[in-house]
């Protein structure tokens, strides 16, 4: 199972961190490619978590995605 934290910047300018995981993907690089491919589709949507809440992220509302680094961003 692969898991990552995505920092998502929405078209309106808001940002949020979303935890995204897939049991059928083995590595983080493959998971990120899946995220990019899904959100680039017209009807692309991802189910993730923001804290304890389920979040559905639609590709049309996303301006940018950053993959969480393993350390501090300076």
Number of C-alpha atoms within 10 A of each C-alpha: 11 16 16 18 17 20 16 20 17 18 12 9 10 10 15 11 18 23 17 19 18 16 8 9 14 12 13 16 12 11 20 19 10 15 18 13 12 16 18 15 12 10 10 15 17 16 14 19 17 14 10 6 9 12 16 13 18 18 21 15 13 18 14 14 17 12 14 15 10 6 6 6 6 3
